[in-house]
Amino acid sequence: MTLAPLLAAPVMIQIHAIAALALIPLTLAQFMRRKGGSAHRVLGWSWVVLMAIVAISSFWIHSIRLIGPFSPIHILSLITLFGLFGAIIARRRGDIARHRRIMMMVTGGWVAAGLFAFLPGRVMAMMTWAG
């Protein structure tokens, strides 16, 4: 494993990857902790901000070009942003079941997109499988 491909990547890929990697311990903490309360709220807002950074930064990454400069992964980024907004609205309205459902779907999308990062030629693949 080497950080060289990430350090050589454009700054937007670095931001994207660092935010996505920061989500791993945050996600585990949210799943393991009791729901509700101030800790859940602080971790949750941190998670939402990082996820928004991941989704927004993806629009400046064009390593897979299928629809002009974009790929189906960019559709997932749009769905993620709408999902985050929907989860926040659901929580503010007190619809915890909907909030939870949306957040689980957004988390699943993040995991799925993360798996695509390990396709040959992608930065995470080069970092992981180098040598």
Secondary structure as UniProt FT lines:
FT   HELIX           4..8
FT   HELIX           11..32
FT   HELIX           37..57
FT   HELIX           58..60
FT   TURN            68..69
FT   HELIX           72..92
FT   TURN            93..94
FT   HELIX           96..116
FT   TURN            117..118
FT   TURN            120..121
FT   HELIX           123..129
//
